[in-house]
């Protein structure tokens, strides 16, 4: 299992570096205050209006990095800081989450696919660790690989979900940045801050997807006997 622990270690270190860089970027751009004085809530509401969306509510939720769009109740959920603050970082996050609302409104195919995968991913995530561990133990004791194969299949579902998430997140950021520029909501300096913030946020999803793929390949190699 040393190969697996090596993969986990590398993914953890890279993820930590990207997360720290992201936090640094957001801290920096949180000091770039919007000249128009709009809060994250007001930026979100303006983007929704400009895109003809009038049935989505912008609300505040507790915690940090808890920002998300909920397609079930049509709410843009902004963390307390993003909801209230009036800076480039808050504008970037608010616009990004509204990008998901726009995707929902226009029927963006990858968002629809991601939403359909959620129930299956929830089940896979709950069973994954138990089935993989049991599968490895059964294979080691009897040579039977059936349970491990099921575990690998479950892992494949979560990995596929991670990769489907990538275009959804990048597209939401692209929609956000396009609107921020076209609407004149931010100045060129504020736009650069928003763009840089979203770029680093997107990289966290890339690291997660690649990490999941690396682990999947490792467990799949166990089925063919090509592991250390």
N, CA and C atoms as a LAMMPS dump frame, in Angstrom:
ITEM: TIMESTEP
0
ITEM: NUMBER OF ATOMS
684
ITEM: BOX BOUNDS ff ff ff
-5.0000000000000000e+02 5.0000000000000000e+02
-5.0000000000000000e+02 5.0000000000000000e+02
-5.0000000000000000e+02 5.0000000000000000e+02
ITEM: ATOMS id mol type element x y z
1 1 1 N 0.813 -1.218 0
2 1 2 C 0 0 0
3 1 3 C 0.851 1.275 0
4 2 1 N 2.172 1.103 -0.075
5 2 2 C 3.032 2.287 -0.018
6 2 3 C 2.767 3.227 -1.188
7 3 1 N 2.439 2.646 -2.348
8 3 2 C 2.135 3.473 -3.514
9 3 3 C 0.911 4.34 -3.282
10 4 1 N -0.078 3.762 -2.617
11 4 2 C -1.301 4.507 -2.33
12 4 3 C -1.015 5.672 -1.395
13 5 1 N -0.232 5.393 -0.344
14 5 2 C 0.084 6.456 0.608
15 5 3 C 0.923 7.554 -0.04
16 6 1 N 1.756 7.182 -0.998
17 6 2 C 2.534 8.185 -1.731
18 6 3 C 1.61 9.089 -2.529
19 7 1 N 0.631 8.486 -3.201
20 7 2 C -0.34 9.265 -3.977
21 7 3 C -1.111 10.218 -3.065
22 8 1 N -1.586 9.685 -1.935
23 8 2 C -2.343 10.5 -0.99
24 8 3 C -1.49 11.66 -0.488
25 9 1 N -0.215 11.366 -0.192
26 9 2 C 0.683 12.409 0.311
27 9 3 C 0.904 13.511 -0.702
28 10 1 N 1.128 13.132 -1.955
29 10 2 C 1.353 14.127 -3.004
30 10 3 C 0.106 14.979 -3.217
31 11 1 N -1.047 14.317 -3.286
32 11 2 C -2.304 15.045 -3.488
33 11 3 C -2.553 16.001 -2.326
34 12 1 N -2.289 15.532 -1.114
35 12 2 C -2.505 16.366 0.064
36 12 3 C -1.618 17.613 0.024
37 13 1 N -0.36 17.437 -0.311
38 13 2 C 0.576 18.566 -0.334
39 13 3 C 0.188 19.57 -1.419
40 14 1 N -0.099 19.058 -2.619
41 14 2 C -0.479 19.956 -3.718
42 14 3 C -1.778 20.682 -3.387
43 15 1 N -2.736 19.956 -2.83
44 15 2 C -4.018 20.562 -2.453
45 15 3 C -3.815 21.652 -1.406
46 16 1 N -2.954 21.36 -0.445
47 16 2 C -2.68 22.337 0.616
48 16 3 C -2.04 23.594 0.045
49 17 1 N -1.112 23.422 -0.887
50 17 2 C -0.44 24.564 -1.503
51 17 3 C -1.437 25.428 -2.286
52 18 1 N -2.304 24.767 -3.041
53 18 2 C -3.297 25.505 -3.838
54 18 3 C -4.291 26.202 -2.924
55 19 1 N -4.734 25.52 -1.881
56 19 2 C -5.68 26.12 -0.938
57 19 3 C -5.068 27.343 -0.242
58 20 1 N -3.814 27.218 0.161
59 20 2 C -3.143 28.349 0.805
60 20 3 C -2.989 29.517 -0.156
61 21 1 N -2.669 29.203 -1.403
62 21 2 C -2.543 30.264 -2.415
63 21 3 C -3.886 30.937 -2.651
64 22 1 N -4.949 30.119 -2.686
65 22 2 C -6.296 30.654 -2.87
66 22 3 C -6.669 31.595 -1.724
67 23 1 N -6.396 31.163 -0.491
68 23 2 C -6.704 31.995 0.667
69 23 3 C -5.918 33.304 0.625
70 24 1 N -4.668 33.216 0.192
71 24 2 C -3.83 34.412 0.082
72 24 3 C -4.395 35.372 -0.959
73 25 1 N -4.815 34.824 -2.088
74 25 2 C -5.384 35.659 -3.156
75 25 3 C -6.659 36.351 -2.679
76 26 1 N -7.528 35.593 -2.021
77 26 2 C -8.787 36.18 -1.564
78 26 3 C -8.553 37.229 -0.481
79 27 1 N -7.57 36.979 0.374
80 27 2 C -7.249 37.972 1.398
81 27 3 C -6.753 39.252 0.747
82 28 1 N -5.941 39.099 -0.29
83 28 2 C -5.409 40.27 -0.996
84 28 3 C -6.514 41.048 -1.705
85 29 1 N -7.343 40.34 -2.446
86 29 2 C -8.379 41.021 -3.224
87 29 3 C -9.568 41.46 -2.373
88 30 1 N -9.607 40.98 -1.144
89 30 2 C -10.625 41.488 -0.216
90 30 3 C -10.324 42.926 0.19
91 31 1 N -9.1 43.368 -0.114
92 31 2 C -8.711 44.747 0.191
93 31 3 C -8.859 45.665 -1.014
94 32 1 N -9.274 45.075 -2.146
95 32 2 C -9.535 45.877 -3.344
96 32 3 C -11.025 46.207 -3.348
97 33 1 N -11.376 47.355 -2.819
98 33 2 C -12.784 47.7 -2.629
99 33 3 C -13.413 48.223 -3.924
100 34 1 N -14.652 47.824 -4.155
101 34 2 C -15.362 48.234 -5.371
102 34 3 C -15.692 49.72 -5.329
103 35 1 N -15.405 50.386 -6.407
104 35 2 C -15.701 51.817 -6.477
105 35 3 C -17.196 52.093 -6.461
106 36 1 N -17.968 51.137 -6.976
107 36 2 C -19.422 51.353 -6.999
108 36 3 C -20.072 51.064 -5.648
109 37 1 N -19.301 50.498 -4.71
110 37 2 C -19.81 50.259 -3.362
111 37 3 C -20.798 49.12 -3.224
112 38 1 N -20.929 48.277 -4.25
113 38 2 C -21.895 47.18 -4.186
114 38 3 C -21.379 46.052 -3.289
115 39 1 N -22.273 45.463 -2.523
116 39 2 C -21.935 44.293 -1.71
117 39 3 C -22.034 43.045 -2.584
118 40 1 N -21.547 41.914 -2.047
119 40 2 C -21.677 40.667 -2.784
120 40 3 C -23.128 40.354 -3.089
121 41 1 N -24.003 40.596 -2.136
122 41 2 C -25.435 40.371 -2.334
123 41 3 C -25.962 41.215 -3.494
124 42 1 N -25.57 42.481 -3.528
125 42 2 C -26.066 43.389 -4.569
126 42 3 C -25.485 43.041 -5.933
127 43 1 N -24.237 42.594 -5.964
128 43 2 C -23.644 42.148 -7.228
129 43 3 C -24.414 40.948 -7.763
130 44 1 N -24.708 39.996 -6.871
131 44 2 C -25.443 38.796 -7.275
132 44 3 C -26.828 39.155 -7.811
133 45 1 N -27.53 40.006 -7.098
134 45 2 C -28.884 40.383 -7.52
135 45 3 C -28.851 41.118 -8.858
136 46 1 N -27.84 41.931 -9.067
137 46 2 C -27.715 42.662 -10.333
138 46 3 C -27.443 41.695 -11.49
139 47 1 N -26.565 40.73 -11.273
140 47 2 C -26.271 39.768 -12.331
141 47 3 C -27.495 38.938 -12.68
142 48 1 N -28.236 38.538 -11.673
143 48 2 C -29.452 37.765 -11.933
144 48 3 C -30.446 38.591 -12.751
145 49 1 N -30.647 39.844 -12.354
146 49 2 C -31.577 40.724 -13.092
147 49 3 C -31.122 40.903 -14.532
148 50 1 N -29.841 41.159 -14.713
149 50 2 C -29.316 41.411 -16.054
150 50 3 C -29.457 40.195 -16.965
151 51 1 N -29.537 39.002 -16.35
152 51 2 C -29.704 37.783 -17.135
153 51 3 C -31.161 37.33 -17.197
154 52 1 N -32.06 38.199 -16.76
155 52 2 C -33.483 37.901 -16.845
156 52 3 C -33.952 36.83 -15.886
157 53 1 N -33.234 36.656 -14.786
158 53 2 C -33.605 35.642 -13.799
159 53 3 C -34.243 36.337 -12.595
160 54 1 N -35.511 36.056 -12.361
161 54 2 C -36.248 36.754 -11.302
162 54 3 C -36.83 35.8 -10.255
163 55 1 N -36.531 34.512 -10.403
164 55 2 C -37.085 33.535 -9.455
165 55 3 C -36.006 32.889 -8.581
166 56 1 N -34.843 33.529 -8.513
167 56 2 C -33.749 33.03 -7.676
168 56 3 C -33.481 34.03 -6.562
169 57 1 N -33.423 33.537 -5.346
170 57 2 C -33.203 34.392 -4.181
171 57 3 C -31.749 34.326 -3.736
172 58 1 N -31.197 35.466 -3.344
173 58 2 C -29.835 35.534 -2.819
174 58 3 C -29.923 35.587 -1.299
175 59 1 N -29.321 34.596 -0.636
176 59 2 C -29.404 34.538 0.823
177 59 3 C -28.014 34.373 1.432
178 60 1 N -27.923 34.661 2.722
179 60 2 C -26.665 34.517 3.454
180 60 3 C -26.675 33.218 4.246
181 61 1 N -25.522 32.513 4.23
182 61 2 C -25.383 31.276 5
183 61 3 C -24.135 31.381 5.871
184 62 1 N -24.137 30.757 7.034
185 62 2 C -22.981 30.851 7.933
186 62 3 C -21.765 30.099 7.41
187 63 1 N -20.599 30.475 7.931
188 63 2 C -19.363 29.767 7.603
189 63 3 C -18.544 30.454 6.54
190 64 1 N -17.372 29.877 6.27
191 64 2 C -16.485 30.355 5.22
192 64 3 C -16.414 29.324 4.107
193 65 1 N -16.288 29.803 2.876
194 65 2 C -16.246 28.935 1.7
195 65 3 C -17.483 28.046 1.602
196 66 1 N -18.601 28.564 2.062
197 66 2 C -19.867 27.828 2.014
198 66 3 C -20.752 28.306 0.862
199 67 1 N -20.187 29.129 -0.004
200 67 2 C -20.947 29.702 -1.114
201 67 3 C -21.339 28.607 -2.115
202 68 1 N -22.594 28.608 -2.525
203 68 2 C -23.04 27.636 -3.51
204 68 3 C -24.405 28.041 -4.071
205 69 1 N -24.723 27.456 -5.224
206 69 2 C -26.052 27.644 -5.805
207 69 3 C -26.837 26.359 -5.61
208 70 1 N -28.056 26.473 -5.11
209 70 2 C -28.914 25.316 -4.898
210 70 3 C -30.017 25.307 -5.963
211 71 1 N -29.936 24.388 -6.925
212 71 2 C -30.938 24.366 -7.999
213 71 3 C -32.3 23.863 -7.532
214 72 1 N -32.329 23.167 -6.384
215 72 2 C -33.6 22.615 -5.904
216 72 3 C -34.545 23.704 -5.414
217 73 1 N -34.016 24.659 -4.631
218 73 2 C -34.875 25.744 -4.144
219 73 3 C -34.538 27.085 -4.795
220 74 1 N -33.669 27.037 -5.821
221 74 2 C -33.282 28.223 -6.576
222 74 3 C -32.807 29.353 -5.662
223 75 1 N -31.744 29.073 -4.935
224 75 2 C -31.142 30.089 -4.075
225 75 3 C -29.647 30.184 -4.347
226 76 1 N -29.149 31.418 -4.389
227 76 2 C -27.714 31.665 -4.414
228 76 3 C -27.314 31.883 -2.96
229 77 1 N -26.559 30.948 -2.413
230 77 2 C -26.186 30.989 -1.007
231 77 3 C -24.777 31.555 -0.871
232 78 1 N -24.66 32.698 -0.239
233 78 2 C -23.37 33.354 -0.076
234 78 3 C -22.958 33.337 1.39
235 79 1 N -21.689 33.02 1.639
236 79 2 C -21.179 33.069 3.005
237 79 3 C -21.319 34.492 3.531
238 80 1 N -21.334 34.627 4.837
239 80 2 C -21.618 35.931 5.445
240 80 3 C -20.675 37.024 4.956
241 81 1 N -19.381 36.693 4.832
242 81 2 C -18.416 37.693 4.383
243 81 3 C -18.69 38.128 2.951
244 82 1 N -18.907 37.152 2.07
245 82 2 C -19.17 37.476 0.666
246 82 3 C -20.469 38.254 0.529
247 83 1 N -21.468 37.869 1.28
248 83 2 C -22.786 38.501 1.227
249 83 3 C -22.705 40 1.557
250 84 1 N -21.877 40.342 2.542
251 84 2 C -21.865 41.713 3.052
252 84 3 C -20.729 42.574 2.506
253 85 1 N -19.586 41.956 2.165
254 85 2 C -18.421 42.754 1.798
255 85 3 C -18.548 43.374 0.416
256 86 1 N -17.736 44.408 0.2
257 86 2 C -17.831 45.21 -1.028
258 86 3 C -16.457 45.296 -1.688
259 87 1 N -15.956 44.156 -2.092
260 87 2 C -14.622 44.119 -2.68
261 87 3 C -14.579 43.163 -3.872
262 88 1 N -13.419 43.108 -4.538
263 88 2 C -13.287 42.317 -5.76
264 88 3 C -13.473 40.826 -5.499
265 89 1 N -12.965 40.342 -4.362
266 89 2 C -13.11 38.918 -4.043
267 89 3 C -14.571 38.541 -3.857
268 90 1 N -15.302 39.366 -3.12
269 90 2 C -16.721 39.096 -2.89
270 90 3 C -17.504 39.154 -4.196
271 91 1 N -17.166 40.124 -5.03
272 91 2 C -17.854 40.251 -6.321
273 91 3 C -17.604 39.025 -7.184
274 92 1 N -16.362 38.513 -7.152
275 92 2 C -16.014 37.333 -7.947
276 92 3 C -16.826 36.122 -7.515
277 93 1 N -16.869 35.877 -6.213
278 93 2 C -17.595 34.705 -5.694
279 93 3 C -19.095 34.835 -5.975
280 94 1 N -19.643 36.008 -5.708
281 94 2 C -21.074 36.22 -5.925
282 94 3 C -21.451 36.009 -7.39
283 95 1 N -20.638 36.559 -8.29
284 95 2 C -20.918 36.412 -9.715
285 95 3 C -20.749 34.958 -10.164
286 96 1 N -19.764 34.285 -9.609
287 96 2 C -19.546 32.876 -9.959
288 96 3 C -20.759 32.025 -9.587
289 97 1 N -21.276 32.21 -8.384
290 97 2 C -22.444 31.42 -7.964
291 97 3 C -23.653 31.754 -8.821
292 98 1 N -23.767 32.999 -9.214
293 98 2 C -24.852 33.372 -10.136
294 98 3 C -24.631 32.757 -11.514
295 99 1 N -23.361 32.51 -11.851
296 99 2 C -23.066 31.812 -13.095
297 99 3 C -23.727 30.453 -13.125
298 100 1 N -23.771 29.785 -11.968
299 100 2 C -24.469 28.495 -11.885
300 100 3 C -25.978 28.678 -12.061
301 101 1 N -26.506 29.774 -11.525
302 101 2 C -27.933 30.047 -11.692
303 101 3 C -28.257 30.282 -13.166
304 102 1 N -27.36 30.955 -13.872
305 102 2 C -27.552 31.181 -15.314
306 102 3 C -27.483 29.846 -16.051
307 103 1 N -26.525 29.003 -15.671
308 103 2 C -26.438 27.671 -16.277
309 103 3 C -27.757 26.922 -16.119
310 104 1 N -28.318 26.989 -14.921
311 104 2 C -29.582 26.309 -14.639
312 104 3 C -30.702 26.868 -15.512
313 105 1 N -30.722 28.185 -15.629
314 105 2 C -31.791 28.84 -16.383
315 105 3 C -31.746 28.497 -17.873
316 106 1 N -30.542 28.364 -18.424
317 106 2 C -30.41 28.089 -19.862
318 106 3 C -30.309 26.601 -20.159
319 107 1 N -30.314 25.762 -19.117
320 107 2 C -30.247 24.321 -19.321
321 107 3 C -28.882 23.83 -19.762
322 108 1 N -27.838 24.38 -19.163
323 108 2 C -26.469 23.978 -19.501
324 108 3 C -26.311 22.475 -19.296
325 109 1 N -25.891 21.776 -20.335
326 109 2 C -25.909 20.313 -20.34
327 109 3 C -25.045 19.678 -19.258
328 110 1 N -23.861 20.223 -19.022
329 110 2 C -22.969 19.618 -18.04
330 110 3 C -23.502 19.794 -16.613
331 111 1 N -24.173 20.905 -16.359
332 111 2 C -24.799 21.087 -15.045
333 111 3 C -25.932 20.085 -14.866
334 112 1 N -26.709 19.872 -15.924
335 112 2 C -27.797 18.893 -15.858
336 112 3 C -27.246 17.49 -15.589
337 113 1 N -26.148 17.158 -16.274
338 113 2 C -25.527 15.854 -16.066
339 113 3 C -25.024 15.721 -14.636
340 114 1 N -24.38 16.771 -14.146
341 114 2 C -23.853 16.744 -12.777
342 114 3 C -24.985 16.55 -11.757
343 115 1 N -26.087 17.251 -11.971
344 115 2 C -27.22 17.138 -11.048
345 115 3 C -27.802 15.73 -11.053
346 116 1 N -27.866 15.11 -12.23
347 116 2 C -28.407 13.753 -12.334
348 116 3 C -27.494 12.733 -11.655
349 117 1 N -26.2 13.061 -11.593
350 117 2 C -25.234 12.136 -10.993
351 117 3 C -25.224 12.192 -9.462
352 118 1 N -25.756 13.266 -8.887
353 118 2 C -25.654 13.475 -7.434
354 118 3 C -26.178 12.298 -6.612
355 119 1 N -27.382 11.762 -6.87
356 119 2 C -27.865 10.63 -6.055
357 119 3 C -26.922 9.43 -6.11
358 120 1 N -26.42 9.111 -7.301
359 120 2 C -25.514 7.98 -7.465
360 120 3 C -24.187 8.223 -6.736
361 121 1 N -23.703 9.46 -6.813
362 121 2 C -22.448 9.814 -6.151
363 121 3 C -22.6 9.736 -4.639
364 122 1 N -23.734 10.172 -4.129
365 122 2 C -23.976 10.1 -2.684
366 122 3 C -23.925 8.658 -2.182
367 123 1 N -24.543 7.763 -2.94
368 123 2 C -24.531 6.344 -2.564
369 123 3 C -23.111 5.782 -2.662
370 124 1 N -22.421 6.092 -3.749
371 124 2 C -21.061 5.594 -3.951
372 124 3 C -20.127 6.069 -2.849
373 125 1 N -20.261 7.331 -2.477
374 125 2 C -19.379 7.902 -1.453
375 125 3 C -19.579 7.225 -0.103
376 126 1 N -20.828 6.886 0.205
377 126 2 C -21.116 6.241 1.491
378 126 3 C -20.554 4.82 1.558
379 127 1 N -20.58 4.099 0.438
380 127 2 C -20.173 2.702 0.422
381 127 3 C -18.698 2.494 0.092
382 128 1 N -18.101 3.498 -0.527
383 128 2 C -16.789 3.366 -1.148
384 128 3 C -15.711 2.79 -0.236
385 129 1 N -15.44 3.432 0.877
386 129 2 C -14.337 3.008 1.73
387 129 3 C -14.534 1.591 2.268
388 130 1 N -15.752 1.29 2.692
389 130 2 C -16.039 -0.042 3.226
390 130 3 C -15.835 -1.114 2.166
391 131 1 N -16.368 -0.883 0.966
392 131 2 C -16.289 -1.888 -0.088
393 131 3 C -14.846 -2.078 -0.552
394 132 1 N -14.096 -0.982 -0.685
395 132 2 C -12.703 -1.096 -1.106
396 132 3 C -11.875 -1.876 -0.088
397 133 1 N -12.026 -1.505 1.182
398 133 2 C -11.269 -2.187 2.234
399 133 3 C -11.62 -3.669 2.296
400 134 1 N -12.922 -3.95 2.257
401 134 2 C -13.358 -5.346 2.285
402 134 3 C -12.864 -6.09 1.051
403 135 1 N -12.89 -5.413 -0.081
404 135 2 C -12.442 -6.035 -1.332
405 135 3 C -10.971 -6.395 -1.3
406 136 1 N -10.162 -5.5 -0.736
407 136 2 C -8.725 -5.762 -0.62
408 136 3 C -8.466 -6.948 0.311
409 137 1 N -9.206 -6.996 1.41
410 137 2 C -9.021 -8.084 2.374
411 137 3 C -9.438 -9.429 1.777
412 138 1 N -10.563 -9.428 1.062
413 138 2 C -11.038 -10.664 0.442
414 138 3 C -10.057 -11.131 -0.631
415 139 1 N -9.555 -10.194 -1.421
416 139 2 C -8.603 -10.564 -2.475
417 139 3 C -7.32 -11.138 -1.871
418 140 1 N -6.861 -10.523 -0.767
419 140 2 C -5.631 -10.988 -0.128
420 140 3 C -5.79 -12.378 0.473
421 141 1 N -6.989 -12.681 0.962
422 141 2 C -7.194 -13.967 1.65
423 141 3 C -7.61 -15.092 0.717
424 142 1 N -8.381 -14.757 -0.313
425 142 2 C -8.91 -15.814 -1.186
426 142 3 C -8.583 -15.632 -2.663
427 143 1 N -8.106 -14.448 -3.017
428 143 2 C -7.81 -14.183 -4.427
429 143 3 C -9.014 -13.719 -5.223
430 144 1 N -10.189 -13.704 -4.603
431 144 2 C -11.408 -13.263 -5.292
432 144 3 C -11.41 -11.738 -5.413
433 145 1 N -11.57 -11.258 -6.639
434 145 2 C -11.468 -9.815 -6.889
435 145 3 C -12.829 -9.147 -7.134
436 146 1 N -13.905 -9.884 -6.984
437 146 2 C -15.228 -9.342 -7.319
438 146 3 C -15.586 -8.122 -6.486
439 147 1 N -15.41 -8.223 -5.176
440 147 2 C -15.772 -7.108 -4.298
441 147 3 C -14.882 -5.892 -4.552
442 148 1 N -13.603 -6.143 -4.806
443 148 2 C -12.702 -5.034 -5.116
444 148 3 C -13.119 -4.364 -6.423
445 149 1 N -13.558 -5.161 -7.385
446 149 2 C -14.008 -4.598 -8.662
447 149 3 C -15.216 -3.688 -8.456
448 150 1 N -16.104 -4.099 -7.55
449 150 2 C -17.263 -3.254 -7.225
450 150 3 C -16.792 -1.945 -6.593
451 151 1 N -15.81 -2.048 -5.698
452 151 2 C -15.263 -0.853 -5.074
453 151 3 C -14.641 0.087 -6.077
454 152 1 N -13.915 -0.468 -7.037
455 152 2 C -13.297 0.349 -8.091
456 152 3 C -14.382 1.03 -8.936
457 153 1 N -15.454 0.301 -9.208
458 153 2 C -16.567 0.886 -9.972
459 153 3 C -17.19 2.06 -9.213
460 154 1 N -17.347 1.898 -7.897
461 154 2 C -17.882 2.988 -7.077
462 154 3 C -16.947 4.193 -7.098
463 155 1 N -15.641 3.905 -7.022
464 155 2 C -14.661 4.987 -7.066
465 155 3 C -14.69 5.686 -8.416
466 156 1 N -14.917 4.913 -9.467
467 156 2 C -14.981 5.489 -10.81
468 156 3 C -16.124 6.49 -10.936
469 157 1 N -17.233 6.203 -10.254
470 157 2 C -18.377 7.118 -10.276
471 157 3 C -18.003 8.456 -9.653
472 158 1 N -17.326 8.41 -8.505
473 158 2 C -16.943 9.666 -7.836
474 158 3 C -15.886 10.413 -8.639
475 159 1 N -15 9.675 -9.291
476 159 2 C -13.97 10.315 -10.122
477 159 3 C -14.602 10.986 -11.338
478 160 1 N -15.536 10.284 -11.97
479 160 2 C -16.234 10.866 -13.118
480 160 3 C -16.957 12.14 -12.696
481 161 1 N -17.564 12.103 -11.528
482 161 2 C -18.269 13.274 -11.015
483 161 3 C -17.312 14.45 -10.841
484 162 1 N -16.11 14.168 -10.348
485 162 2 C -15.116 15.225 -10.158
486 162 3 C -14.731 15.863 -11.492
487 163 1 N -14.645 15.058 -12.54
488 163 2 C -14.272 15.597 -13.852
489 163 3 C -15.444 16.304 -14.529
490 164 1 N -16.658 15.825 -14.295
491 164 2 C -17.835 16.523 -14.824
492 164 3 C -17.973 17.892 -14.159
493 165 1 N -17.547 17.981 -12.903
494 165 2 C -17.616 19.24 -12.166
495 165 3 C -16.721 20.318 -12.778
496 166 1 N -15.595 19.906 -13.377
497 166 2 C -14.631 20.874 -13.908
498 166 3 C -15.239 21.835 -14.94
499 167 1 N -15.853 21.345 -16.022
500 167 2 C -16.439 22.285 -16.976
501 167 3 C -17.565 23.116 -16.381
502 168 1 N -18.282 22.554 -15.413
503 168 2 C -19.359 23.303 -14.762
504 168 3 C -18.785 24.508 -14.021
505 169 1 N -17.699 24.291 -13.282
506 169 2 C -17.083 25.372 -12.521
507 169 3 C -16.403 26.39 -13.43
508 170 1 N -15.693 25.914 -14.428
509 170 2 C -15.007 26.839 -15.341
510 170 3 C -15.999 27.666 -16.15
511 171 1 N -17.086 27.031 -16.562
512 171 2 C -18.098 27.76 -17.322
513 171 3 C -18.78 28.82 -16.453
514 172 1 N -19.05 28.49 -15.189
515 172 2 C -19.666 29.467 -14.284
516 172 3 C -18.757 30.678 -14.095
517 173 1 N -17.456 30.423 -13.976
518 173 2 C -16.499 31.521 -13.83
519 173 3 C -16.439 32.362 -15.104
520 174 1 N -16.468 31.686 -16.247
521 174 2 C -16.429 32.41 -17.526
522 174 3 C -17.652 33.306 -17.68
523 175 1 N -18.817 32.792 -17.309
524 175 2 C -20.047 33.591 -17.375
525 175 3 C -19.958 34.778 -16.412
526 176 1 N -19.408 34.527 -15.235
527 176 2 C -19.282 35.593 -14.24
528 176 3 C -18.366 36.702 -14.735
529 177 1 N -17.199 36.323 -15.245
530 177 2 C -16.226 37.314 -15.697
531 177 3 C -16.726 38.081 -16.92
532 178 1 N -17.405 37.373 -17.816
533 178 2 C -17.962 38.038 -18.993
534 178 3 C -18.971 39.098 -18.586
535 179 1 N -19.814 38.746 -17.612
536 179 2 C -20.82 39.71 -17.159
537 179 3 C -20.179 40.869 -16.406
538 180 1 N -19.225 40.584 -15.542
539 180 2 C -18.569 41.64 -14.774
540 180 3 C -17.954 42.68 -15.692
541 181 1 N -17.351 42.21 -16.79
542 181 2 C -16.724 43.136 -17.733
543 181 3 C -17.772 43.862 -18.578
544 182 1 N -18.711 43.098 -19.141
545 182 2 C -19.696 43.685 -20.056
546 182 3 C -20.635 44.666 -19.359
547 183 1 N -20.957 44.395 -18.1
548 183 2 C -21.913 45.231 -17.378
549 183 3 C -21.268 46.484 -16.797
550 184 1 N -19.94 46.506 -16.796
551 184 2 C -19.253 47.646 -16.197
552 184 3 C -19.376 47.679 -14.687
553 185 1 N -19.684 46.533 -14.102
554 185 2 C -19.861 46.467 -12.656
555 185 3 C -18.551 46.701 -11.913
556 186 1 N -17.442 46.314 -12.537
557 186 2 C -16.132 46.489 -11.906
558 186 3 C -15.203 47.27 -12.824
559 187 1 N -14.193 47.891 -12.232
560 187 2 C -13.157 48.569 -13.004
561 187 3 C -12.168 47.526 -13.519
562 188 1 N -11.223 47.941 -14.336
563 188 2 C -10.241 47.005 -14.875
564 188 3 C -9.397 46.386 -13.765
565 189 1 N -9.036 47.165 -12.76
566 189 2 C -8.262 46.636 -11.639
567 189 3 C -9.087 45.636 -10.844
568 190 1 N -10.338 45.96 -10.596
569 190 2 C -11.217 45.06 -9.85
570 190 3 C -11.48 43.781 -10.642
571 191 1 N -11.595 43.922 -11.959
572 191 2 C -11.806 42.762 -12.822
573 191 3 C -10.609 41.811 -12.747
574 192 1 N -9.416 42.36 -12.779
575 192 2 C -8.211 41.536 -12.698
576 192 3 C -8.183 40.747 -11.393
577 193 1 N -8.598 41.393 -10.309
578 193 2 C -8.66 40.714 -9.02
579 193 3 C -9.673 39.595 -9.018
580 194 1 N -10.836 39.859 -9.598
581 194 2 C -11.878 38.835 -9.673
582 194 3 C -11.424 37.661 -10.532
583 195 1 N -10.792 37.962 -11.637
584 195 2 C -10.313 36.916 -12.542
585 195 3 C -9.259 36.038 -11.867
586 196 1 N -8.327 36.661 -11.176
587 196 2 C -7.266 35.912 -10.495
588 196 3 C -7.844 35.053 -9.372
589 197 1 N -8.809 35.594 -8.651
590 197 2 C -9.448 34.845 -7.561
591 197 3 C -10.134 33.589 -8.09
592 198 1 N -10.895 33.744 -9.153
593 198 2 C -11.631 32.602 -9.702
594 198 3 C -10.693 31.586 -10.348
595 199 1 N -9.587 32.055 -10.88
596 199 2 C -8.608 31.138 -11.477
597 199 3 C -8.067 30.176 -10.425
598 200 1 N -7.726 30.712 -9.261
599 200 2 C -7.185 29.861 -8.202
600 200 3 C -8.267 28.989 -7.567
601 201 1 N -9.471 29.503 -7.51
602 201 2 C -10.573 28.684 -6.997
603 201 3 C -10.798 27.471 -7.896
604 202 1 N -10.711 27.678 -9.206
605 202 2 C -10.918 26.587 -10.158
606 202 3 C -9.836 25.524 -10.025
607 203 1 N -8.632 25.949 -9.68
608 203 2 C -7.524 24.996 -9.568
609 203 3 C -7.728 24.01 -8.423
610 204 1 N -8.503 24.373 -7.426
611 204 2 C -8.782 23.417 -6.345
612 204 3 C -9.591 22.239 -6.881
613 205 1 N -10.477 22.499 -7.84
614 205 2 C -11.264 21.428 -8.441
615 205 3 C -10.391 20.547 -9.336
616 206 1 N -9.425 21.165 -10.009
617 206 2 C -8.51 20.398 -10.862
618 206 3 C -7.683 19.442 -10.019
619 207 1 N -7.142 19.945 -8.909
620 207 2 C -6.344 19.104 -8.02
621 207 3 C -7.183 17.948 -7.479
622 208 1 N -8.407 18.238 -7.086
623 208 2 C -9.291 17.196 -6.549
624 208 3 C -9.574 16.123 -7.602
625 209 1 N -9.82 16.549 -8.833
626 209 2 C -10.131 15.593 -9.901
627 209 3 C -8.922 14.727 -10.234
628 210 1 N -7.748 15.333 -10.356
629 210 2 C -6.54 14.575 -10.672
630 210 3 C -6.168 13.632 -9.53
631 211 1 N -6.369 14.096 -8.293
632 211 2 C -6.105 13.24 -7.143
633 211 3 C -7.009 12.028 -7.134
634 212 1 N -8.274 12.247 -7.45
635 212 2 C -9.223 11.139 -7.506
636 212 3 C -8.856 10.162 -8.612
637 213 1 N -8.426 10.687 -9.757
638 213 2 C -8.03 9.829 -10.876
639 213 3 C -6.807 8.982 -10.511
640 214 1 N -5.843 9.597 -9.847
641 214 2 C -4.636 8.864 -9.455
642 214 3 C -4.976 7.713 -8.517
643 215 1 N -5.872 7.959 -7.567
644 215 2 C -6.277 6.902 -6.648
645 215 3 C -7.049 5.8 -7.389
646 216 1 N -7.893 6.208 -8.324
647 216 2 C -8.651 5.226 -9.101
648 216 3 C -7.713 4.313 -9.883
649 217 1 N -6.704 4.905 -10.509
650 217 2 C -5.752 4.117 -11.288
651 217 3 C -5.02 3.121 -10.386
652 218 1 N -4.692 3.576 -9.187
653 218 2 C -3.985 2.678 -8.257
654 218 3 C -4.852 1.475 -7.903
655 219 1 N -6.079 1.715 -7.514
656 219 2 C -6.948 0.607 -7.125
657 219 3 C -7.282 -0.284 -8.323
658 220 1 N -7.422 0.328 -9.495
659 220 2 C -7.682 -0.475 -10.695
660 220 3 C -6.487 -1.368 -11.003
661 221 1 N -5.276 -0.871 -10.727
662 221 2 C -4.073 -1.671 -10.977
663 221 3 C -4.014 -2.893 -10.06
664 222 1 N -4.644 -2.793 -8.905
665 222 2 C -4.676 -3.934 -7.992
666 222 3 C -5.451 -5.094 -8.605
667 223 1 N -6.452 -4.764 -9.404
668 223 2 C -7.248 -5.823 -10.042
669 223 3 C -6.419 -6.616 -11.043
670 224 1 N -5.462 -5.951 -11.697
671 224 2 C -4.635 -6.627 -12.691
672 224 3 C -3.325 -7.101 -12.103
673 225 1 N -3.15 -6.863 -10.779
674 225 2 C -1.953 -7.349 -10.101
675 225 3 C -0.737 -6.484 -10.276
676 226 1 N -0.907 -5.276 -10.871
677 226 2 C 0.241 -4.375 -11.088
678 226 3 C 0.291 -3.338 -9.978
679 227 1 N 0.633 -3.745 -8.792
680 227 2 C 0.787 -2.836 -7.669
681 227 3 C 2.002 -3.274 -6.87
682 228 1 N 2.523 -2.331 -6
683 228 2 C 3.686 -2.717 -5.205
684 228 3 C 3.244 -3.6 -4.051
